[in-house]
Amino acid sequence: MAALNKLKYYLKKNKAWYKADFKLFVAMSRNQCEDFEVIPNFPCIKERNTDSGVANGAYFHQDLYMAQQIFNNTPQKHVDIGSRIDGFVAHIATFRNIEVFDIRPLESKTQNIIFRQADFMSQDCVFEQYCDSISSLHAIEHFGLGRYGDSIDPLGHIKGVDNISKMLIKGGLFYFSVPMGPSRIEFNAHRIFSMTYLLDWLSPKFDIIRFAYIDDLGDIHENILLDEHLTKTNCGCNHGCALLVLRKK
């Protein structure tokens, strides 16, 4: 009922141009194309003055940026943990096989996407020296918050990355992104990580090969050399996105 009322409101507000367009199209069709019956039963009135699409924001930039990195690095075996299927994973599947792990089920009939259901917070989830390349984009921040049916665990993100580290061979690359800003948990949506926390947490296991970030406005900044100021200020972000290409020590 709410959706119907909203549609009626938009139609009432935009009735003049919609009715004019319909009448003009019907009149032109009589002389130019009589093969189709024209029925005014599917009014689309929201897109008239919108942009052609969305080409900014964390998901758009991170999916494209990390897919490009993996394409350039040509790993032997690439695995993904929890990234967007209809974004990043689809990008990768256009040019190579990708093995996807997620705590949630997935029915995939796509040839290049191999799916395994697994809980990467579990001690039983061990794939020692399994691959030379792993991605996990905007996923680890959710581990242990219960949002996706996972168990409640304040250390879920740490356990997840520990299992990822075990999965990588020495020298393997980890393509990683998480929300960046002053450290906090916005329950039960996600964690947000400060750069200081990220460096202290990741540096014992990984070297940073490449760093980029997406600011609060959704713009990407590539090939950034982290210094003390950027680290302390989280690159000026309150809720940005850190993009890290890491090499296992």
C-alpha positions in Angstrom: 0.0 0.0 0.0 2.8 2.4 0.8 4.5 1.7 -2.5 1.2 2.3 -4.3 0.6 5.6 -2.5 4.2 6.7 -3.4 3.6 5.9 -7.0 0.3 7.9 -7.0 2.1 10.8 -5.4 4.9 10.8 -8.1 2.3 10.5 -10.8 0.3 13.4 -9.5 3.4 15.5 -9.2 4.7 14.6 -12.6 1.4 14.1 -14.4 1.7 16.9 -16.8 4.9 15.9 -18.5 4.1 12.2 -18.3 0.7 12.6 -19.9 2.2 14.9 -22.6 4.9 12.4 -23.4 2.4 9.6 -23.6 0.0 11.4 -25.9 2.9 12.5 -28.2 4.3 9.0 -28.4 0.9 7.5 -29.2 0.3 10.1 -31.9 3.7 9.5 -33.5 3.2 5.7 -33.3 0.0 5.8 -35.4 2.1 7.1 -38.4 5.5 5.5 -37.7 5.0 2.2 -35.8 1.7 0.3 -35.5 3.3 -3.0 -34.5 3.2 -2.4 -30.8 0.2 -1.5 -28.6 1.1 1.4 -26.2 -0.2 0.9 -22.7 0.4 3.5 -19.9 0.7 0.8 -17.1 4.4 1.0 -16.2 5.2 4.7 -15.4 8.9 5.3 -14.7 9.1 8.9 -13.6 12.1 9.1 -11.2 14.9 8.8 -13.8 14.1 11.8 -15.9 16.6 14.1 -14.3 19.1 11.6 -12.7 22.7 10.8 -13.6 23.4 7.9 -15.9 24.8 5.8 -13.0 27.1 5.9 -10.0 30.8 6.2 -10.7 32.1 7.0 -7.2 31.9 5.8 -3.6 33.8 3.1 -1.7 32.4 0.0 -3.4 32.7 1.3 -7.0 36.3 2.4 -6.5 37.6 -0.5 -4.4 36.1 -3.1 -6.7 37.6 -1.6 -9.8 41.0 -0.7 -8.2 41.6 -4.1 -6.6 40.4 -6.0 -9.7 43.0 -4.0 -11.7 45.7 -4.9 -9.1 44.9 -8.6 -9.4 44.8 -8.5 -13.2 48.2 -6.9 -13.3 49.8 -9.4 -10.7 48.4 -12.6 -12.4 48.3 -14.9 -9.4 48.4 -18.7 -9.8 45.4 -19.2 -7.4 43.2 -16.4 -6.2 40.7 -16.8 -3.3 38.2 -14.3 -2.0 36.7 -14.0 1.5 33.3 -12.4 1.7 33.6 -9.6 -0.9 30.6 -8.5 -3.1 29.5 -11.1 -5.5 27.7 -8.7 -7.8 30.6 -6.3 -7.8 34.3 -7.2 -7.2 33.9 -11.0 -7.6 32.1 -10.5 -10.9 34.9 -8.2 -12.1 37.5 -10.9 -11.3 35.4 -13.7 -12.9 35.5 -11.9 -16.3 39.2 -12.7 -16.7 40.0 -15.7 -14.4 38.8 -18.3 -11.9 38.1 -17.1 -8.4 37.3 -19.3 -5.4 34.9 -17.6 -3.0 34.4 -18.4 0.7 31.5 -16.9 2.7 29.6 -17.8 5.8 26.4 -17.4 3.9 25.3 -19.9 1.2 25.6 -19.0 -2.5 24.2 -20.9 -5.5 26.6 -20.1 -8.4 26.2 -21.4 -11.9 29.0 -19.1 -13.2 31.9 -21.1 -14.6 34.6 -18.9 -13.2 33.2 -18.7 -9.6 33.8 -21.6 -7.3 32.0 -21.3 -4.0 32.7 -22.8 -0.6 30.7 -22.0 2.6 33.0 -21.6 5.6 33.3 -19.6 8.8 36.6 -17.8 8.8 36.4 -17.1 12.5 36.4 -20.8 13.3 39.6 -22.6 14.4 38.4 -25.5 12.2 38.7 -23.2 9.1 42.3 -23.9 8.3 43.6 -24.0 4.7 47.4 -24.0 5.3 49.5 -22.6 2.4 46.4 -22.8 0.2 47.1 -20.0 -2.3 49.3 -17.2 -3.4 46.6 -14.5 -3.5 43.6 -13.5 -1.3 41.1 -10.7 -1.4 38.7 -9.6 1.3 36.9 -6.3 0.6 34.6 -4.6 3.0 34.0 -7.9 4.8 36.3 -8.3 7.8 34.7 -5.4 9.6 31.5 -7.4 9.9 33.1 -10.6 11.5 31.7 -11.4 14.9 28.8 -8.8 14.9 26.1 -11.3 14.0 24.8 -9.2 11.1 25.1 -12.1 8.6 24.3 -15.0 10.8 27.8 -15.3 12.2 28.5 -15.9 15.9 29.0 -12.9 18.2 32.7 -12.5 18.8 34.5 -9.2 19.6 37.7 -10.7 18.2 36.1 -11.9 15.0 38.1 -9.6 12.8 41.4 -10.8 14.3 40.5 -14.5 14.0 39.5 -13.9 10.4 42.7 -12.3 9.3 44.7 -14.9 11.3 43.1 -17.6 9.2 43.7 -15.6 6.0 47.4 -15.3 6.9 47.6 -19.1 7.4 45.9 -19.6 4.0 48.6 -17.6 2.1 51.9 -18.9 1.2 54.9 -16.8 2.2 55.2 -13.9 -0.1 51.6 -14.2 -1.1 49.5 -11.0 -1.6 46.4 -10.0 0.4 44.1 -7.4 -1.1 42.3 -5.9 1.8 39.8 -3.1 2.5 37.9 -1.9 5.5 36.2 1.3 6.7 38.7 3.9 7.9 38.3 6.6 10.6 38.5 6.9 14.4 38.2 3.4 15.7 34.7 2.4 16.8 32.0 -0.3 16.4 28.7 0.9 15.0 26.7 -2.2 16.1 25.7 -4.3 14.4 26.7 -2.8 11.1 30.5 -2.7 11.1 33.7 -1.8 12.7 35.7 1.3 11.6 39.4 1.1 11.9 42.0 3.8 12.6 45.1 3.7 10.5 47.2 3.4 13.7 45.2 0.3 14.7 45.5 -1.2 11.2 49.3 -0.8 11.0 49.8 -2.1 14.6 47.5 -5.1 13.8 48.8 -6.0 10.4 52.5 -5.2 10.4 53.6 -8.3 12.3 52.3 -10.5 9.5 52.4 -8.3 6.4 54.3 -5.7 4.6 52.4 -2.9 2.8 53.1 -3.0 -0.9 50.5 -0.5 -2.0 48.1 1.9 -0.2 45.1 3.9 -1.4 42.1 5.3 0.2 38.6 6.5 -0.5 37.7 9.7 1.3 34.4 10.6 3.0 33.1 12.1 -0.3 33.7 8.9 -2.2 36.8 10.0 -4.1 39.8 7.6 -4.5 43.4 8.6 -3.7 45.9 6.2 -5.2 49.6 5.5 -4.6 49.7 7.1 -1.2 52.9 7.1 0.8 51.8 6.8 4.4 53.5 9.2 6.9 52.9 10.0 10.5 50.4 12.8 9.8 48.2 10.7 7.5 48.3 7.8 9.9 47.3 9.9 12.9 44.5 11.7 11.0 43.2 8.6 9.2 43.9 10.5 6.0 41.3 13.0 7.0 38.5 10.4 7.1 35.7 9.8 9.5 34.2 7.0 7.5 36.4 6.4 4.5 37.9 3.2 3.2 41.5 2.0 3.4 42.7 -0.1 0.4 45.8 -2.1 1.2 47.8 -4.6 -0.9 49.8 -6.6 1.6 52.6 -9.2 1.2 52.8 -12.0 3.8 56.2 -12.0 5.6 
